[in-house]
Amino acid sequence: MVRGQCLPKYMKEQVVNALQNGESISDVSRRFNIAKQTVYCIQKRFQERGHLENKFKSGRPKKTSIRQDRQIRRLSIADPRRTAVEIHRSLIDTDDLDISVRTVRRRLMSFGLRGRHGVKKPLISKKNRMARLKFAQEHLHWSIEDWSNVLFSDESKFKLFGSVGIQWVRRPKGQRFNVRYQIPTVKHGGGSIMVWGCFSGHGVGPLRQIEGIMKKEQYVEILETNMLPHAREIMDENWIFQHDNDPKHASRAVKNWIRVNNVNVLKWPSQSPDLNPIEHLWEHFKLSIKNEKFVNTAKLYNTLCQKWQNITPAILNNLLKAMPKRMQAVIDSRGYSTKY
């Protein structure tokens, strides 16, 4: 027999209909398998109210007023990094409110102001912001063919054995230090390699391992032996080279080499990784080897070279198709960092 439960409206209607048709409370109780007291209460409330709707219940009164709720919202919007604890402390100091931090959190959540991990982006000065905005406006209407003739380049690091973020394991209670459930680590990340790569709408270029810390001399050698032969072999006559404003890229030795070899360089705004599609290519590339294990850096580099050459034209075309959207995103953000 159903007790202590809130009956659905359709069942209450059936109970009322049965009573109005002359059935007794006992008969209705047995037929619907509900307590007699419940049947009686349904009958009584219907007679008093004339309907079966529940009364509005206001619930527990709020400890904060509308004005105080707005103040909580204003404090959070004024400084998004301010925590609920800090907002709570500010309210206690100014209004002497008897509320908990949890109440402050609930008010913030009701306004859609949930705590989230802040995305990390480069700090952009006003000068660089103006340069980014100008670049985006000048290249907003470039076609896919225009971007296909740009040879994008960059360097990236690949770890042999190191942190890949939080790794979860499922283990029985009391087995925390069982070797089966441990995540092995090594000092200094276990080794890594730095590689240089480039791509365009015509395909990827050679992947070159960087020995030690790359200096301007090694970068000139990479441009001479890797970048330029690749560009002359597969790029159109009016191809453009792109690299960022890293100090070694902007060194006098590199500028002299570019001038002597008559290489057309795309003037690139500083602090603009979100404009460079090769950053997303590196991200895709790293995901492709995420679950693979390597015994040494030589094995890692060989695998990188193989997978690099297997990058499909469709992936490269999708990156280039997004370039107008990147330009528009910079314009919309008035030169600040974008989602890319």
N, C-alpha and C positions, 0 to 999 in steps of 0.2 A: 504494500500500500504506500502510495506517494505521500511523504510527509516532509515539511520544511523546505519545499521547493516552490519557486515562482512559476505558476502554470502559464503556458502561452495563452494568448488572447482567444485563439480559435477554440481551445478546450473549455475556457470559461463560457464562451458563447454556447457550446454544446450543453454544458451543465445548466445554464439558464433556460435553454430551449426545452430540456428534459423536464425541468421543474414546472415550467409553464404548461407543459403537456400533461401534467397531473402526476408525474412520478414523484415518489417520496424521496426525502433526503437519503434514507438508507439504501433505496434502490439505485439512486444515482451514484452513491458512494461505491457500491459493489460493481456497478457497470463500468465506471471509469477508473476504478482502483485508486480512489483518493479518499482521504479521511473525511468523516462526517462533518467535523468542525470546519474543514475547508469548504465543503459544499454549502454549509450554513452561512459562512462569511461571504461567499460569492453572492448568495441570494440576498443577504442583508445589504451589501454594498450596492447591488444593482437596484434594489428598491429605494435606497436613500439617494443615489446619484443619478439613476436613470441611464447609466452607461457603464462600460467595463474598463475604461481608461484608468491608468494609475495616476494618483495625484503627483503633481510636480514636487520634487524634493530638492530643496536648496543645497543640501549637503552641509558639510562643516564650514563655518564662516572663514574667509581668508584672513590671514594675519596682516596682510599688507593692503593698503588702499590703492586705488587706481593711480593716484599721484606717485606713490612710492614704487609701484610697478614700472611706471614710465621712467622714474629716476634710475632704477636698476638697468633698464634698457639703454638709457642715455650714457651711463657710466661705461657700459660694455662697448657701445658703438664709438665713444670718444677714444677709447684705448682698447683695441681688440686683444691685446696681450694681457690685459688685466684679468686675473683669475677670480673665480667666485668667492674665494676667501678674502681677496683684497676688496672686492665690491662690498662684501658683508661687513668688513672692518670699517669701510668708509661710511656705510649706512648707520652702523652703531655709533660712530663718532658724531655724526651730524643729526640724526633723528632719534637716537636712543631707542631703536627698535628692539623688541624681544623676539627675534626670529633666528633661525638656524641657517647655516651655510647651505644645507640641503634645500631649504625654501628658496634661497637665491638661485640655486641651480635650476629648480623647477620653473621659476619665473623666466629665466633666460631661455630654457628649452621651449617654453610656451611661445616665445617670440621668434623661435627658429634659430636661436643663437647657441648652437651646440659647440662644445669644445672639439676641435679637430687638429690634426697635425698640420702645422703651417708649411706650405711648400717653400723650398729654398731657391731663391733666384739671385742673380748678381745685383749688387748695389749699383744703381745707375745714376751718375751725376747729371746735372742739368745740361751740361755741354754734350754729353754722350746721348742724352735723351733727345735733344734737338737733332743730333746727327742721325740717330735711328729713324726719327720721324721723317726727316728729309729723304733718307735712303728709301724708305717704304713708299713715300709719295712718288718718287722718281721711277720706281720699279713696279708700281702697282699694276700697270697695264702690260707688263711683259708677257709674252705668250709662252706656251710650253716649249715651243721651238727655241725661243730666246734662252730660257733656263737650261735647255738641253745642251747648249753650247758652253755652259759654265762648268769648269772642272773644279768641283768642291773638294777640299782637302782638310785633313786634321790628323791629330795624334790621339791615341787612346791607350789606356793601360789595361792589361788582362792579368788577373791573379792566377797563379798556379794552384795555390791552396790557401784559402783565407776565408774571411767572414762573408757570408752571403745573407746576412740579416738573421732574424730570430728563426730558429729551427725548433719545431715542436716534436715531441716524442710522446707516445702513449706507453705508460709503464705502470706496473702494479705498485701498490703502496709499500713503502720501505725499500724500494729498489733504485733509489735515486743514483747511487754510486756504482751500480752494476755496470760493467763495461759495455754491456749490450745496449744500454740506454744513454751512454755518454756521447757528446759531440766533441770529437778530437780537435784540438787546436795546436798551432805551432807558433813560435815567436817570429815576429817581423813579417807575418802574413804568409810565410812559406815560399816566397819568391814570386816574381812577376816579370812580365815583359812589356815594353812600350813599343807600339807599332805605328807606322805612318801609312795612311791610305788615301785614296781619292776615288771619285766616281763622277760620272756625267750621264746624260741621257743616252750615250753610246756604250755604256758599260762601266764596270769597275776597273781601276788601274791596278798596278802591282802593289802588294802589301809588303812593306819594308820594315824589318825589325831595327829598332834604334839601340845602339850600343851605349850603355851607361846613360848619362844625362846628355840629351841632344844639345849641342852648341851650334853656333852659326855655320861653322865649317862643315859639320856633318849634314846640316840642312841643305847647304849649297850642293853637296855631293848627291843628296837624295834628289834634288831638283834636276841635277845634271844627268844622272844615270837612270832615274826611275820616272820622274814626272814628265820631263820634256820628250823623251822617246815615245812614251805612251800617247801623249797628246798629239804629236806629229803623225802618229800611225793611225789613230782612229777618229780624231776630232776633225771638225770642219775647219776651213781656212781661217774663219773669224772667231776662233775659240777664245775663251776668257778664263784666266786662272783665278781661283779664289783661295785665300788663306786669311786667317784672323790677324789681329794686331799684337800677337805675342812678340816680346822684345827681340827674339832671334829672327823672327820673320821680318821685322822692321829694321834689322841691322844694316849698316852701310854695305857690308859684303854681299848680302842678299839683294839689296837694291841695285848694286852694280851688276850682279849676275843677271838680274831681270832686264836691266837696260841693255846690256851687251847682247843678250839673246832675243831681244825685241819681244818680250812676253807681255801681253796685254793683261793687266791685273785689275780685278774688280775692286773698286774702292769700298772697303768694308768698314762699317761702324763698329766702334769698340763696344765691349760688353754685350755682344749679340749672339750668343749660342742658340737662342730660340729662332734665329733667322737661318741658321745653317742646317740644311736637311741631313747632313752627314752625322749629326748628333743622334738623330733617330735611327740612322742606319747602324751606328755603333750599338745602340740599345737593342735593336733587333738581332744583331750579330751575337751579342753577349747572351741573349736568351737562348740562342740556338745551341750554345755549348754549356748551358747552365748545369745540366745533369751529367756531364762527362767528367771523368777524372784523368789526370795526367801525372805521369811519374817524374817528368822533368820539363824544363822550359823548352827544350828542343822539340819534344813531342807536342807540347802546346802550340808552338809556332807552326809546325807542320800541319796540324789540324786547322789552325786559323787560316792558313794559306789555301787549303783545300776548300773549306767552307766559304771563304771570301770569293773565290772564283765561281762558286755555285750559286751566288746571289742572282736571282732571276731578274730579267728586264722589267717584269710587272712591279716588283718592289721598288725599283728605281723610278719608274714612271709615276707611281703613286706619290712618291716623295716630291717629285717635280710638280705634279698637278696641284699640290698643296701650297706651293710658293705664293700664289696670289692671296690665299687665305692668310698666310703668315704676314704679308705686307699689310693687309687690311686690319689684322689683329693689332699690329703695332700702331696703326693710325687710330684705331678705336681706343687704345690704351694711352694715347697721347705720348708715345715713346717709351712708356714703362714696359717691364717684362710681360710677356704673354704666356698663354697656357702651353705653347710649344716648347 
